[in-house]
Amino acid sequence: MKTQALLIDSYSEKNKIEMIDFYNEASEDYEFWSQDFNMHFGYYAPFKTNPFKRDSMLNQMNAQVIKRLQINTKKHRLIDLGCGMGGTMRYALKQHQNLITYGVTLSDFQVKHGNDLLQGKNGIILKENYNNTSFQSNSFDSAVAIESFCHSGHGENSLKEAYRILKPGGKLVIADAFLKKEQSELCKGADYAYNRLCNHWSLEKLETHTFIKQKLQDLGFNNIKIEDTSHRVAPSVLHVPFAITGFILKKLLSFKTIKRESLHNLKGSFFALLTGLHIKSFGYYIISATKHDG
């Protein structure tokens, strides 16, 4: 296992501590957002998903990401880099019997309860830093990162580690929010919402999708595809105010105190909605790339 020194690599110390505390304390709240503990936004696909049923869209995001991996080998090793409670891993295992899945997270809560949900069925969650894992090079056929790399600022180290552990020809798929322009170019409203979002969700920062494309190319990835899926994700983002209201009412009616981390989560969700309204500054993208086979 990694030493504590390696676990903090590529995160600011303050951000790392806040992020671990956030997910240790607030992860259980995500059951209100998703019965399957999908800790991300959804994807609306006409005739496949119901925009009024959140879990339908959340699992469709899993489906869209997994589809882009093009899993077709007899034995396929998948790693989820920042796996949360393993919702995407469990979905993938239901779709592909030939799959072996690994997930990494820094949250002890997510490791314990995520593994309980997996029940050891061809999947395991480990306490690892996705910027610096203990896996051997060329270990995995594919890797996914759904709304996780933002916690370390969409940094080059995240992409470099994904490249290292993927086999030649292996695929990486990232689904996340990105800036469409540099932060210095944001209007005051967008900049305020962006800073509050990062603060409440313990995000190091968001990068531009053009930065990610260039870094992927520099590392040796090819077949890079950048898909703006903002219009597909928007219907699930619109669930945020209703989810927040329902969560607060549930806590009040059960006479339970709302934890500090839960409040951060709720406020972060609100500012995610606000940033989404600034369509000229922010977008949601699915980015896929293949490690050079060579």
N, C-alpha and C positions, 0 to 999 in steps of 0.2 A: 504494500500500500504506500501511497505517497506520504512524504513528511509534511508537516504543517507549512514549512517553507515553500514547498512546491505547490501546495494547495492555494496559496495566496498569489501565485504568479499570474501576472497580466491583469489583475484587478487592483484598483487603489485599495489600500487597507481599509479605509472608512467605508467605501462602497461594498467591499466584500463582507464586512461584519454586518452592515445593514441588510444586505441581501439575504444572508443566512438567517438572521433573526426574522426577517420578513417571511420567508418561506417556512421556517420551523413553526411559526405561530399562525400564519394565515392560510396555509395549504388546505387545512380541513374546511375552510370557508368556501373553497371552490366547488364543493359538492352542491352548493346552492346554485352555482353557475352551470354546473354540468354533473349529471348523475354518473357519468363515466370518468369524472375528474380530468376532463380535457381542459388544460390550463392555457387556452389560446382562443382566438376569435375563430369564427366559422367561415364557410364558403357556401354561397348560394348558387346552386346549379338548377336551372329551370327543369321541372318535371322529375327531378330527383330529390329535391329537398323542399321542406315546408318552411317558408320564412317566419312563420309564427311559432315553430318548434325549434328551439335553440340547439338542442342536442343533435338534431338532424343535420344542421349546418356545421356544427363543431366536428362531427364525425366525417362529414364530407370534406372538410379541410384535411383530415387524416387521409382520406381516400385520394385526394388530389396530389398530396405529397408522395404517398406510396406509389401511385400510378407512375409518377415521373422517375421512379427508381428502376422501372422496367425489370422487376424481379422475375426471372424465368429459369434459374439454375436449380439443380436438384438439391443443393445445399447452399443456403445463402446466409451470410452473417451481416446483420444490420446493427448499427450503433446509433442511439439517439443522444445527441450532444446537448445536454440540458433537458433531461427527460421529464422533469416534474414528478408526477405520480404514476408515470408510465402509461398514460392513456393512449398515446400513439402506438406504443409498443404492443399493447393488448389488442388494439384494432388490427395492426399488421399481422399479428399471430392468428387472428381469426380468419384472415383472408388468405394466408399462405402457410400451408402445413410444412413446407420445406425450410422454414425460417428459424434462425437462432438469433435472439435479440439481446443487446446489452444497452443499458442506459447509465448515464453518469449525472450526478448532481452533488452539490455541496451540502444539501440539507439532510440532516440526520432523520428528521420526520419523514421526508419523502423516501429516503432509502428504506426505512422500516415499513411504512404503510404501503408504499408502492410495491415492495416485494410481497407483502401479504396479499395484495390484489392480484399479482401475477401468479401466485401459488406455485412457483417453480416450473411453470409450463414453458420450457424453452426460452425463458427470459430471466434476466437478473439485473438489478439496479445496484450500482456501486458508488461509494463516496469518492468521487474523483473530480478534478478540475478539467473541464473540456479543453482548456488551453494547454494542458501539460499532463497527459494521461500516462498510465503505466503500461499501456498496450504496446505490443511489438509493432514495428513498421509493417505495412502491407498486410494488415490483419483482417480488414473488413471489405465486403463487397459493396456496401453502401452506407451512407451516413445522412442523417437528417438533423436539422436544427430549426425548430419551430418557436419563434419568439424567445430565443434564449441567448443568442450571440449579442443582443443589445445590452445585456447585463455587463458585458466587458467592452462595450463600445464598438461592436462590430469590428474589432481589432484584427490586425494582420495575424497575430498569434493564433487566433481561433481558426482562421482559414488554413494556416500553415500546419497546425496539428491535424486538422481533418485530412489534409493532403498526405501527411506522413502515414497515418494509420490506414488509409484506403489502399486497396490493391490497385495495380495498374489496370485501367479500364473501369475502376469503381466510380460510382456516382454520388455526388453530394447535392442535396436539395435543402435550400434555406427558404423559410416562409417568415416574413417579418415586415414591420413598418420601417420605412427609410425616408430620409430627407430627399426632397427633389432639388434643393439648392443648399448652399452653405448656410450655417446658422447666422452668420453675419448679415445675410441677405433677407432674413425673415422679417416680416412686419412685427410691430410691437405685440399685437394680439397673439400671433403664432408663436413668437419667442416666449411670451409669458406662459402659454399653455404647454409648450415644449419643456421649459425648465421645471414646471410643476409636475409634469408627467414623469420626468427623470427622477425627481426628488421622491415622489411618493411610491414609485415602483422600483426604486434602487437601480436605475439604469445608468451606466457609465455615460453613455451618449448614444445618439443614432448617427449613422454615417449616411452618405448619399449612395444610391444604387450604382452610380457611375464609379465611385471609389471601389466598391466591392468587385465590380466587373474587372477593373484594372488590376486589382490585387490577385484575383483568381488567374488572370492571364499571366501575371508576373510569376506566380508559383508554378505554372505549368499545366493548369486546367485548360481543357478545350471544350468544344461544343457548349459554350456558355449561352444560356438562354435567360433573358430578363423579361418576366411577364408582370405587367401591371394588373393586379387583380383587385384593386381598390373597390370597384363597383360590385364585385362578387362578395367582398368582405363586409361592405357597408351595412347590409341588413342585420348581420349579427351584432355590429357595433351599436345599432339602434336599440338593441335589447338592454343596453347598459342602464339607462335611467330606471327602467322597470325592475331590473335585477337589484339595483341598489335600494330602491324603495321597498321591495319585498324582503330583502335581507334585513334591513333596519326594523321593519315592522315585526318580523319573526323574532328578532332579538328582544324587542321591547315587550312583545306579548308573552315571551317566556321569562321575562324579568332577568335577562342575562346582560351583563356589561359587555359592551363592544370593546374588544382589545385595541390597543394602540396600532398594532400591525394591521388589524382588520380595517381600521379607519384609514390608514395609508392606502390599503388596497382599494377601498371604496373611492377615495379621492383620486387615486391614480386612474381608476376606471372612468371617472367623470372627465378628467383632463384628456384621456384617450379619445373620448367622444369629441371634445373641443378641438383637439388637433386634427381629427378626421374631417372636421368642417372646413379646414384650411386646405382645400384640395390642390392649390397651387404650390403648397410648401411640403406636404406630406403625402405619402402613398404607401400602399401595401403591395408587396411584390413576392412572387415565388421565383426564386433564382435556382437554376439547375446547372450543373457542370460535371464534366467527366475528367478523372485523372488521366494524364497522358499515358497511353499504353505503349511503353517503350523500351 
